[in-house]
Every structure is written in C-alpha cells, then in structure tokens.
C-alpha cells in the first residue's frame, strides 16, 4: 500500500511539473528576444511581433488546446468576460486569447485534479475525500497563479516607476514632448523594468492611433490598476490642463514615490522582529533547549536519579 501511494505521488508530481512547464511556454519567457531587440536598437512597438516569431510552434498548439477546452465553459455575459480580462490586464497579460486559455486550463486542471484525486482515493480508501480535494485544487490553481502574477506585476510597476520618472524628467528637460519621452523611456527600460516599458509603449501607441493624451493616460491607470500610475496620470493631466511645468511635477512625483518606498521598507523592517518571534519560539528555542539540557538529562537518567 505504501509503495502504491508513493507511485501515485510521483505520478501526480510529474503531471504537476508538466502543467507548470505548459504555463511557462504559454505566458513566460521572452527575455532573449527583448535583449536582442534592445541590442539591435529596435522599437518597442515591434517587440510583440518578434516574440511571436521566436515563440516556436509549441505555444500555439497549447493555446488551441486551451481554447478548445474552454469553449463550453466560457462566461456567457460580457461583464464576466470583462472582469476576467481586467484581472489578466492587471497581471500584464494582454493576449486576445488569454481569457479562453485561462478558462481552458481551469477545465484541464480540474480534470487532472479529479483524476489524481480518484487514484489517490482508490489507493487510500478515501475516494470522496480524494475527489473533492483533487478537484478543488485543480480548479483553484489557475486562480492562485493569476493572483500571484497580479501581485508580482504590481510590485514590478511600483519599483520601476521612480526610475522611469527620472528618465522622463531628463527627456522633458531636453525638449521632448510627454509622448516622445514615454516612448524613449519605454525603449531604455526594456531590460531593467519590462513592465513599465510595456505600459509606456502601449500608452504611446494609443496616442499614435489618434487617442488624446488625457484618455491614454486615463487608460494607463485603469488598465494596470496601479495607484502610483493612476496618480501619475492624474498629475500629468492636471499639469497639461493648467499649464504648469511638467518636469518639476515629474520630479516631485518621483521624490514622493521614493519616500513611499522608503517608508514601506521601514515598515517591513519594523515587522521583521515580530515575524521572527514565531519561528524563534516554535523551532529555535526547543532545539537550543534540547542541545543544552539534553546531556544533563541523559546523565541524570544514567545515574539512576530519574
């Protein structure tokens, strides 16, 4: 029975690794293509086309599988699809087929979880428990992954915005307009801060196709759901409306962001001592007590006093 459980665990782990690599093939990577494009001084607008060219033939097949599996389970209303698309946008995923792929992998992982839970339940004589836990884990795994992706993208946007604003100040003081400065900053930060580079490139392309600067900046804040970017959009809109110096406004906004980051770091440092108390009491103190008092207790036991 133990050998059977171990075998099922290995099979389930192998399936989980395969699914992880499938996710990486669909939504990950692209670093080599970005480095090549940066070294060859290509524009940011051509980056999605180059990534599709270097993606190979595996990802489209997997996307088709996900879309085929998602077809019967896609949300029926535009509101539900818009909500899922908004979450994907906040995670930095703007592919037109992202909603179908996400829904399809929910179905695929649900089926895989039910299968793994069935095998585990048969081996351990807990069929209902195995099916319930396996199906629940398989269905919620894409949701947890999306939440972590959103959290990581928001953190990357927040960390890279201060550097981007410093470069924008230099570009604006050199005589560039705000749109041209955003394009230049997007090109320069393609490797260091790809999230900020992508969002600035999208905003610049929206102005190129005829959208006003105010609407493009508003879309920037709405699309990302990031508070610093929303504040930046409001600040640039007000500076443009009232005719104030954009360079000074950007410099003050960058200093404010750095102060907020410093305060957040100080807060995390203050919380570290409290967070360390739990592993200290649960793990370090018992181990120290065993090391120090263990020889004494063993000596007392050998002497017959205990």
N, C-alpha and C positions, 0 to 999 in steps of 0.2 A: 504493500500500500504506500509506503514512504517513497519507494522508487517511482511509483506511478505519479505521485504528487510532484516529485522533483522533475520528472519528464514533462508534465503538463506546465509546470512553472517555466521551464526552459523554452517550451514552445510558445507560451504566452509572451515571454520576454523577447523572443525572436520576432514575433509578429509586431510587438510594440516598436522595436528598432526599425523594422521595415516601414511602418507607418510614419515614424519620425523622419526618416530619410525622404519619404514621399513628400512630406510637408516642406522639407528643406529644398527639394527640387522645384516645388511649385512657387514658393514665396521667398526663398532665401537667395543668397549668393549675389553675383553681380559686381563684386569688388574688383576683379581683374579687368572687367570691361570698363569700369569707372576709372581705374588707374591708367589704362591705355588711352582713354579719351582725354584724360587730364594731361597726359604727357604729350599727346599729339595736338593739344590746344583746340579741340573740337567744342562746339557749342553744347550747352546743357539740353537744349530742345531736342537734339538728335540722340540723347542718351537712351530713351526707351526703345527706339528702333534698333540701336546697336545691341542692347541687352537681349532683345528678341532674336536677333541674328545669332548671338553667341549662346543662346539657351539650349540649343540642340533639339533633338526630336523626342525626348522623353517627357518633358513637361507638357507639351500639347496633348499627348496621349493621356496623361494622367488627368489633365483638365477636362478632357472629353469624358473620361470615366466618371469624374465627379459630377459633371453636368448631367450625364445620363442617369446617375443615381439620384440626383436632386430633382429631376423633372416632376415626379409625382408628389413631392413634398415641399415645393416652393411656396412661400406665402402668397395667398390669393389677393390680398389688398396691396395697394401702393404704399400705404402707411407703414406696414410691417416690413416691406422691402426697403423702404427709405430708412427705417430705423437701423436695420442691419447694415445697409450701405454707409450710414453715418458712422457707425462703430468701426467699420473697416477703414473709412477715411481717417478717423482719428488714430488708427493704428498705422497709417501711412500706406495703405493698400488701395490703389485706385483702378485696378484692373476691371474692365467691364464684366468679366465673367466671375468676379470674386464672390458674389452672392451665391451663384449656382455652385461653385466649387465648395464653398463653406457649408452649404446645406447638404451637398452630396457627401462630404466627408463625415458629417454628423450621422447620416444614414449608414455609411460604410462602417464607421467605428461602432455604431450601435449594434450592427450585425456581428461585427467581430467580437464585441464585448459579450453579447449573448452567447456566441459560440464558445468563447473562452470560459464564461461562467457556467455553461452547461457541462463542459468537460471537467471543470473543477468540482462542480456539484455532484457529478456521477462518481468521481474518484473519492470524494469525501462524504458521500451520502447526505449532502445538503443541497439538493437540486434547486429548490426555490430561492435559497439564500444566494447561491452562485449566480443564477439567472438575474436576480434583482441587482446585485452588486455589479456584475459584469455589464449589464445593460445601462445602468446609471452612470458608471464610469465612462463607458464608451460614448454615451450621448453628451456628457458634460465636458469631456476632454477638449473638444474644439473651442468651447466657450471659455474655459480656463486659459487655453492658449491665446485666444483673442484678447482677453483681459490683460494678460502679461505683455502682449505685443503693444497694446494701447499704453500701458504704463511705461514701457521702455521707450516708445516713440515720444511720449510727452516729456519724459526726462531728457531725451536727446535734444528736443526742441528747446527746452528751457536752458540747457547747458550751452548750446551753440548760439543762442540769440545774442548774448552780450558781445561775443567776438564778431558776429555779423554786423551788429550796430556800429562797432568801432570802424569796421571797413566801410560801412555806408557813410559815416561821418567823413572819412578821408575822401571818398568818391564825390560826395556832395560838395565839399570844400574845394575839390579840384575842378568843379564846374559841370559835373554830370547832373542830369535830372534824377528824380527819385526812381523812375522806371529803369533808366540805364544803370543806376547804382545798384538796384536789386539784381539786375542781370549780371553785373560784374561780380557782385558778392556771391551769387549763386555759382558762378564759374570757379571762383577762388576757394570756396568752401566745399567743393565737391567731394574731397577726400577726408578732410578733417571733420566736417559736420554735414554728412549727406542729407540728413532730414531737413535742415534749414535750407540747404541748396535746392532740394526738390521743391519745397514750398515757395521759395522765392522765384524759382523758374516757372512754376505754374501761374503765380500772380503776374509775372511779366508777360507770359503768353496770353493771359486773359486781356491785358491791356493792348496787346498786339492785334487781337482779333476784333477790337472795337469797344470793349467794355471800359467804362470810365474808371479812373483810378480809385475813386471812393468805393465803387461797387467791387472792384477787385480786392481792395484791402478788407472790405467787409466780408467777402467770401473767404479770404485768408483766415480770419478769426473764426468764422462759422465752420469752415471745413476742418480745421485742426482741433477746435475746442480747447485751445491752449490759452490760458489767461494772459501771459505776457504778450503773446501775439495779438490777442484781442485789444490789449492796452496800446500796443504799437499801432494797430490800425486806427484806433480812435484818436491817438495823438497826431498821427500824420494827417488824418482828415481834418482835424481842428487847425493844425498849423497851415494846411493848404487853404482852408476857408478864411482864416483871419490874417493870413499873410505874414506870419511870424517866421523867424529863422529856423529852417528845418535842421540845419547842422547842430545848433545849440539844443534843440528839442531832442534830437537823437542822442547827443552826448549826455544830457541829463537822464534820459531814459535808460541808457546803458549803465550809468552810475547807480541808478536805482535798482536795476536788476542785479548788479554785483553786490550791493548791500543786502538785498533779499537773500541771495545765495550765501552770503557770509552769516546772516542771522540763522538761516536753515542749518548751516554746518555747526554753528554754536549750539543750536537746539539739539541736534543729533549727538554732539559730544556730551551735552548735559544728561541726555537719556542713556548714555552708554553705561554709566555706573549702576543705574537701576536695572538695566537689562542683564548686566553681568552677575547680579546677585542671585538669579535663579540657577544658572549652571554652577555657580560657586557653591551654593548650598546643596544642590542635588548631586553633584558629581565630584567636585574638587575636595570639599570638606570630608565626605566619607572616605575617599581614597587616602587623604592625608591622615585621618584618624586611624585607618587600618595599618598604614605604614608605621606610624609612631607607636600605637598601642598594641599592635599585633605581636611583636616579640615578647612584650611583657605578659600578655595573656597566655601565650604559649608556654613561657617559663613557669607561670603560676600553675598551669594545668599539668606540666610535667613534674612539678614539685609536690603535687597532691593537695595543694591548698584549695583547688577548685574542683 
